[in-house]
Amino acid sequence: MANQLPETGFLRLPQIIGDKKVGTPPLIPVGKSCWWAGVKTGRFPSPVKLGQRVTVWRVEDIRALIENAQGAA
């Protein structure tokens, strides 16, 4: 799954947790409120604000999160 991600760049939240409306499969299968609670507690990576209404996550951070989860399983 992590090998399908680009080496660098940014991901928006629907690209991470999936979007059923447009058929985007989740990289990390959690709900939006669970994701934001995890960001608040430090379980999930912190976002980067690109603008007033644009929040993204570094691909490198998401890749590390997936790899750590696979290693723990």
N, CA, C and O atoms as a GROMACS GRO file, in nm:
protein
  292
    1MET      N    1   0.083  -0.119   0.000
    1MET     CA    2   0.000   0.000   0.000
    1MET      C    3   0.087   0.125   0.000
    1MET      O    4   0.065   0.216  -0.080
    2ALA      N    5   0.187   0.131   0.091
    2ALA     CA    6   0.275   0.247   0.099
    2ALA      C    7   0.360   0.261  -0.027
    2ALA      O    8   0.401   0.372  -0.061
    3ASN      N    9   0.386   0.150  -0.097
    3ASN     CA   10   0.467   0.158  -0.218
    3ASN      C   11   0.392   0.222  -0.335
    3ASN      O   12   0.453   0.254  -0.437
    4GLN      N   13   0.260   0.241  -0.323
    4GLN     CA   14   0.182   0.307  -0.427
    4GLN      C   15   0.188   0.459  -0.414
    4GLN      O   16   0.144   0.530  -0.504
    5LEU      N   17   0.241   0.508  -0.301
    5LEU     CA   18   0.248   0.652  -0.277
    5LEU      C   19   0.370   0.711  -0.346
    5LEU      O   20   0.471   0.643  -0.362
    6PRO      N   21   0.361   0.837  -0.385
    6PRO     CA   22   0.480   0.902  -0.440
    6PRO      C   23   0.586   0.918  -0.332
    6PRO      O   24   0.556   0.908  -0.213
    7GLU      N   25   0.710   0.942  -0.372
    7GLU     CA   26   0.819   0.957  -0.276
    7GLU      C   27   0.801   1.080  -0.189
    7GLU      O   28   0.822   1.074  -0.068
    8THR      N   29   0.762   1.191  -0.250
    8THR     CA   30   0.742   1.315  -0.176
    8THR      C   31   0.612   1.379  -0.221
    8THR      O   32   0.553   1.338  -0.321
    9GLY      N   33   0.568   1.478  -0.148
    9GLY     CA   34   0.446   1.550  -0.183
    9GLY      C   35   0.353   1.557  -0.065
    9GLY      O   36   0.392   1.536   0.050
   10PHE      N   37   0.228   1.586  -0.096
   10PHE     CA   38   0.127   1.604   0.008
   10PHE      C   39   0.002   1.524  -0.026
   10PHE      O   40  -0.026   1.497  -0.143
   11LEU      N   41  -0.073   1.487   0.076
   11LEU     CA   42  -0.202   1.420   0.061
   11LEU      C   43  -0.308   1.497   0.137
   11LEU      O   44  -0.283   1.547   0.247
   12ARG      N   45  -0.426   1.505   0.078
   12ARG     CA   46  -0.540   1.564   0.148
   12ARG      C   47  -0.607   1.452   0.228
   12ARG      O   48  -0.583   1.334   0.203
   13LEU      N   49  -0.691   1.490   0.323
   13LEU     CA   50  -0.754   1.393   0.412
   13LEU      C   51  -0.834   1.285   0.338
   13LEU      O   52  -0.821   1.168   0.374
   14PRO      N   53  -0.915   1.317   0.236
   14PRO     CA   54  -0.988   1.210   0.165
   14PRO      C   55  -0.896   1.109   0.098
   14PRO      O   56  -0.936   0.994   0.079
   15GLN      N   57  -0.776   1.149   0.063
   15GLN     CA   58  -0.681   1.055   0.003
   15GLN      C   59  -0.625   0.960   0.109
   15GLN      O   60  -0.581   0.850   0.076
   16ILE      N   61  -0.627   1.002   0.234
   16ILE     CA   62  -0.573   0.920   0.343
   16ILE      C   63  -0.679   0.827   0.399
   16ILE      O   64  -0.656   0.707   0.412
   17ILE      N   65  -0.796   0.882   0.432
   17ILE     CA   66  -0.900   0.800   0.497
   17ILE      C   67  -1.004   0.748   0.398
   17ILE      O   68  -1.098   0.678   0.437
   18GLY      N   69  -0.988   0.784   0.271
   18GLY     CA   70  -1.082   0.737   0.169
   18GLY      C   71  -1.202   0.829   0.154
   18GLY      O   72  -1.232   0.910   0.241
   19ASP      N   73  -1.268   0.815   0.042
   19ASP     CA   74  -1.388   0.894   0.012
   19ASP      C   75  -1.485   0.806  -0.065
   19ASP      O   76  -1.464   0.779  -0.183
   20LYS      N   77  -1.590   0.762   0.001
   20LYS     CA   78  -1.686   0.671  -0.062
   20LYS      C   79  -1.760   0.737  -0.178
   20LYS      O   80  -1.801   0.669  -0.272
   21LYS      N   81  -1.779   0.870  -0.171
   21LYS     CA   82  -1.854   0.940  -0.276
   21LYS      C   83  -1.787   0.928  -0.412
   21LYS      O   84  -1.854   0.913  -0.514
   22VAL      N   85  -1.655   0.936  -0.414
   22VAL     CA   86  -1.583   0.929  -0.542
   22VAL      C   87  -1.507   0.798  -0.559
   22VAL      O   88  -1.439   0.779  -0.660
   23GLY      N   89  -1.519   0.709  -0.463
   23GLY     CA   90  -1.459   0.576  -0.475
   23GLY      C   91  -1.312   0.568  -0.440
   23GLY      O   92  -1.243   0.477  -0.487
   24THR      N   93  -1.262   0.661  -0.360
   24THR     CA   94  -1.121   0.658  -0.320
   24THR      C   95  -1.105   0.560  -0.204
   24THR      O   96  -1.166   0.579  -0.099
   25PRO      N   97  -1.023   0.455  -0.221
   25PRO     CA   98  -1.004   0.360  -0.111
   25PRO      C   99  -0.916   0.421  -0.002
   25PRO      O  100  -0.829   0.502  -0.031
   26PRO      N  101  -0.938   0.382   0.123
   26PRO     CA  102  -0.859   0.441   0.231
   26PRO      C  103  -0.718   0.380   0.241
   26PRO      O  104  -0.700   0.260   0.222
   27LEU      N  105  -0.621   0.464   0.271
   27LEU     CA  106  -0.488   0.415   0.306
   27LEU      C  107  -0.489   0.373   0.453
   27LEU      O  108  -0.427   0.274   0.492
   28ILE      N  109  -0.561   0.451   0.532
   28ILE     CA  110  -0.577   0.424   0.675
   28ILE      C  111  -0.727   0.424   0.702
   28ILE      O  112  -0.790   0.529   0.699
   29PRO      N  113  -0.785   0.308   0.728
   29PRO     CA  114  -0.931   0.297   0.739
   29PRO      C  115  -0.987   0.343   0.874
   29PRO      O  116  -1.021   0.262   0.959
   30VAL      N  117  -0.995   0.474   0.890
   30VAL     CA  118  -1.056   0.533   1.009
   30VAL      C  119  -1.149   0.644   0.964
   30VAL      O  120  -1.139   0.692   0.851
   31GLY      N  121  -1.240   0.683   1.051
   31GLY     CA  122  -1.330   0.792   1.021
   31GLY      C  123  -1.264   0.927   1.042
   31GLY      O  124  -1.155   0.937   1.100
   32LYS      N  125  -1.330   1.031   0.993
   32LYS     CA  126  -1.275   1.166   1.002
   32LYS      C  127  -1.254   1.211   1.146
   32LYS      O  128  -1.150   1.267   1.179
   33SER      N  129  -1.352   1.187   1.232
   33SER     CA  130  -1.337   1.231   1.372
   33SER      C  131  -1.229   1.151   1.444
   33SER      O  132  -1.158   1.205   1.529
   34CYS      N  133  -1.217   1.023   1.411
   34CYS     CA  134  -1.110   0.940   1.469
   34CYS      C  135  -0.974   0.991   1.422
   34CYS      O  136  -0.880   0.999   1.502
   35TRP      N  137  -0.963   1.026   1.296
   35TRP     CA  138  -0.837   1.079   1.244
   35TRP      C  139  -0.796   1.206   1.318
   35TRP      O  140  -0.682   1.218   1.363
   36TRP      N  141  -0.890   1.300   1.331
   36TRP     CA  142  -0.856   1.426   1.397
   36TRP      C  143  -0.826   1.407   1.546
   36TRP      O  144  -0.742   1.478   1.601
   37ALA      N  145  -0.894   1.312   1.610
   37ALA     CA  146  -0.862   1.282   1.750
   37ALA      C  147  -0.720   1.224   1.759
   37ALA      O  148  -0.646   1.256   1.852
   38GLY      N  149  -0.683   1.140   1.663
   38GLY     CA  150  -0.549   1.083   1.660
   38GLY      C  151  -0.442   1.187   1.633
   38GLY      O  152  -0.332   1.178   1.687
   39VAL      N  153  -0.474   1.286   1.551
   39VAL     CA  154  -0.380   1.396   1.527
   39VAL      C  155  -0.361   1.474   1.657
   39VAL      O  156  -0.249   1.512   1.692
   40LYS      N  157  -0.470   1.497   1.727
   40LYS     CA  158  -0.463   1.574   1.853
   40LYS      C  159  -0.379   1.502   1.958
   40LYS      O  160  -0.306   1.567   2.033
   41THR      N  161  -0.390   1.369   1.965
   41THR     CA  162  -0.316   1.294   2.066
   41THR      C  163  -0.175   1.257   2.021
   41THR      O  164  -0.095   1.210   2.102
   42GLY      N  165  -0.143   1.278   1.894
   42GLY     CA  166  -0.011   1.244   1.843
   42GLY      C  167  -0.001   1.105   1.782
   42GLY      O  168   0.107   1.064   1.739
   43ARG      N  169  -0.111   1.033   1.778
   43ARG     CA  170  -0.112   0.900   1.716
   43ARG      C  171  -0.089   0.910   1.565
   43ARG      O  172  -0.022   0.825   1.506
   44PHE      N  173  -0.146   1.012   1.503
   44PHE     CA  174  -0.132   1.037   1.361
   44PHE      C  175  -0.049   1.163   1.340
   44PHE      O  176  -0.044   1.248   1.429
   45PRO      N  177   0.016   1.178   1.224
   45PRO     CA  178   0.103   1.294   1.201
   45PRO      C  179   0.028   1.426   1.199
   45PRO      O  180  -0.092   1.432   1.170
   46SER      N  181   0.100   1.530   1.230
   46SER     CA  182   0.044   1.666   1.228
   46SER      C  183   0.028   1.714   1.084
   46SER      O  184   0.109   1.680   0.998
   47PRO      N  185  -0.076   1.792   1.059
   47PRO     CA  186  -0.096   1.844   0.923
   47PRO      C  187  -0.010   1.965   0.895
   47PRO      O  188   0.052   2.023   0.984
   48VAL      N  189  -0.008   2.002   0.768
   48VAL     CA  190   0.058   2.123   0.721
   48VAL      C  191  -0.050   2.210   0.659
   48VAL      O  192  -0.128   2.162   0.576
   49LYS      N  193  -0.057   2.336   0.699
   49LYS     CA  194  -0.154   2.428   0.641
   49LYS      C  195  -0.091   2.497   0.520
   49LYS      O  196   0.007   2.570   0.535
   50LEU      N  197  -0.148   2.474   0.401
   50LEU     CA  198  -0.099   2.540   0.280
   50LEU      C  199  -0.174   2.670   0.253
   50LEU      O  200  -0.128   2.754   0.176
   51GLY      N  201  -0.287   2.685   0.316
   51GLY     CA  202  -0.370   2.804   0.299
   51GLY      C  203  -0.476   2.804   0.406
   51GLY      O  204  -0.481   2.714   0.490
   52GLN      N  205  -0.560   2.905   0.404
   52GLN     CA  206  -0.665   2.918   0.506
   52GLN      C  207  -0.758   2.795   0.507
   52GLN      O  208  -0.803   2.753   0.613
   53ARG      N  209  -0.786   2.739   0.390
   53ARG     CA  210  -0.878   2.626   0.382
   53ARG      C  211  -0.814   2.501   0.322
   53ARG      O  212  -0.885   2.412   0.277
   54VAL      N  213  -0.681   2.494   0.321
   54VAL     CA  214  -0.612   2.380   0.262
   54VAL      C  215  -0.521   2.317   0.367
   54VAL      O  216  -0.421   2.376   0.408
   55THR      N  217  -0.557   2.196   0.410
   55THR     CA  218  -0.479   2.121   0.506
   55THR      C  219  -0.431   1.993   0.440
   55THR      O  220  -0.510   1.921   0.378
   56VAL      N  221  -0.303   1.963   0.452
   56VAL     CA  222  -0.243   1.846   0.389
   56VAL      C  223  -0.150   1.776   0.487
   56VAL      O  224  -0.116   1.830   0.592
   57TRP      N  225  -0.109   1.655   0.450
   57TRP     CA  226  -0.010   1.579   0.527
   57TRP      C  227   0.102   1.541   0.434
   57TRP      O  228   0.078   1.513   0.316
   58ARG      N  229   0.224   1.539   0.484
   58ARG     CA  230   0.340   1.498   0.405
   58ARG      C  231   0.330   1.349   0.373
   58ARG      O  232   0.298   1.269   0.461
   59VAL      N  233   0.357   1.313   0.248
   59VAL     CA  234   0.354   1.174   0.206
   59VAL      C  235   0.452   1.093   0.292
   59VAL      O  236   0.422   0.979   0.330
   60GLU      N  237   0.566   1.150   0.322
   60GLU     CA  238   0.668   1.080   0.400
   60GLU      C  239   0.613   1.040   0.538
   60GLU      O  240   0.641   0.931   0.587
   61ASP      N  241   0.534   1.130   0.600
   61ASP     CA  242   0.475   1.102   0.732
   61ASP      C  243   0.372   0.990   0.723
   61ASP      O  244   0.366   0.904   0.811
   62ILE      N  245   0.290   0.992   0.618
   62ILE     CA  246   0.187   0.889   0.602
   62ILE      C  247   0.252   0.754   0.569
   62ILE      O  248   0.210   0.651   0.620
   63ARG      N  249   0.355   0.757   0.486
   63ARG     CA  250   0.428   0.634   0.454
   63ARG      C  251   0.489   0.573   0.581
   63ARG      O  252   0.480   0.452   0.602
   64ALA      N  253   0.549   0.656   0.666
   64ALA     CA  254   0.609   0.607   0.791
   64ALA      C  255   0.501   0.551   0.884
   64ALA      O  256   0.524   0.450   0.951
   65LEU      N  257   0.385   0.615   0.889
   65LEU     CA  258   0.274   0.566   0.972
   65LEU      C  259   0.229   0.428   0.926
   65LEU      O  260   0.208   0.339   1.009
   66ILE      N  261   0.215   0.409   0.795
   66ILE     CA  262   0.172   0.280   0.741
   66ILE      C  263   0.278   0.173   0.767
   66ILE      O  264   0.245   0.062   0.809
   67GLU      N  265   0.404   0.206   0.744
   67GLU     CA  266   0.512   0.110   0.765
   67GLU      C  267   0.525   0.070   0.911
   67GLU      O  268   0.549  -0.047   0.942
   68ASN      N  269   0.509   0.166   1.003
   68ASN     CA  270   0.514   0.136   1.146
   68ASN      C  271   0.397   0.046   1.187
   68ASN      O  272   0.413  -0.043   1.270
   69ALA      N  273   0.280   0.071   1.128
   69ALA     CA  274   0.162  -0.011   1.161
   69ALA      C  275   0.180  -0.154   1.109
   69ALA      O  276   0.140  -0.250   1.176
   70GLN      N  277   0.239  -0.168   0.992
   70GLN     CA  278   0.262  -0.302   0.937
   70GLN      C  279   0.368  -0.377   1.016
   70GLN      O  280   0.358  -0.499   1.033
   71GLY      N  281   0.468  -0.306   1.066
   71GLY     CA  282   0.572  -0.369   1.145
   71GLY      C  283   0.522  -0.413   1.281
   71GLY      O  284   0.573  -0.509   1.338
   72ALA      N  285   0.423  -0.342   1.334
   72ALA     CA  286   0.368  -0.376   1.465
   72ALA      C  287   0.270  -0.493   1.458
   72ALA      O  288   0.245  -0.560   1.558
   73ALA      N  289   0.217  -0.518   1.339
   73ALA     CA  290   0.115  -0.624   1.324
   73ALA      C  291   0.175  -0.763   1.322
   73ALA      O  292   0.102  -0.861   1.310
   0.00000   0.00000   0.00000
